[in-house]
Amino acid sequence: MVDVTVDPTAFVVSFNFSPGLKKEFATIGSVFEEAGYSPTYLLSDSYKHIDIEQRFKDVAYLTSASSIRGMATETASPRVWRELQAIIADRTPMHVYLYNPHPLNLVLCKLLRWELGEAVQISLYLHEPYKPDTSAYGLRTRLKFRITDWLQSRVINLIDRVLLPSKVAKERFRGKYPDFEIDDQLVPILLPDRSNRRFPASERQFFVKVGMVNRATGHDDFMRLVEASRGTESSGGFALVTSSDLPNIPHGEESIEVVAREYISDALIYDYVSRSYAVFKLDRELTQSGVVPVAFMHGTPVIARDIPGLTQHVHHRENGYVVPEDPSIDDLIDAMDAVKANFETFSQSARQDFEETWYRDNWPKYYNWL
């Protein structure tokens, strides 16, 4: 904790728009405030559209592009550089928290070191240090991963610590950057508790998938299950909540309730997750999931593919159900049946895991360097 007459400043930075991250970096800002800092948010302009402005007393929107070319153009803009220099000179931050990858992070770090030297501490939160297998993604996404890796390797030479959300993320970071000599810390995604009540099984309706629609997220397996369950007792009701375009999803089908919007609010996600027997997480490759703590917050078990990034938190027949890496329809139906049969036990364990690992009030044990 700091002891000064005027609150020192901390920057919370998310130049790359990702709607699911808003609740996470807003929580980080509240942690800085509780630790005695005055946070300034440096954000993508797109965050204006999802109504988080009311939470932030001091915010600057500096980017808007989402394409690789657009990000590069903004990063090279003298106007953006001048704005950053003016913000640094006006606020003189003691801490800077970079929340997701963007080329402008490199510029910001260089300006901070040039203007403030070692007087400022820079932390980088890495949700995904790198992806060793990108075969499930398209060419454009794979190119974006390679550019991100290159930029990341430059940024880490200018920062004081890397914060990693899971054991798998930490292992991959160490494998990718074996010579990285400064601090790396395990810091789970922290969330405020937004569960008003934990619905019993009798008030649950769905098995829900939340997230993008592509092969990498296991959407093909999820839809195979929906189709196979159509008109059977195993269906139990399915829901899909996504910001993806859905040209091939039959809207209005009785077997699945679809919500597809450009921006998905946290409240909408919470509503569907809290009314579901389980959340399906069938991703083929990832180091951690932001959906798992949201599910556990609501006492909702998770049905997960057997990959390390999921099974580090989803424990078979404890807080959810783990299906094989290449699950059959029978495997998925067995998982649904097991969740229904053991719902209260799985639900209580999931909720306990949220409180012990991801609950926002756990911040002092992860951010003791503030």
Beta strands, then each sheet from edge to edge (+ up, - down):
strand 1: 9-14
strand 2: 38-44
strand 3: 59-63
strand 4: 95-98
strand 5: 121-125
strand 6: 161-164
strand 7: 183-186
strand 8: 206-210
strand 9: 238-242
strand 10: 256-260
strand 11: 276-281
strand 12: 302-305
strand 13: 320-323
sheet 1: 3+ 2+ 1+ 4+ 5+ 6+ 7+
sheet 2: 10+ 9+ 8+ 11+ 12+ 13+
end
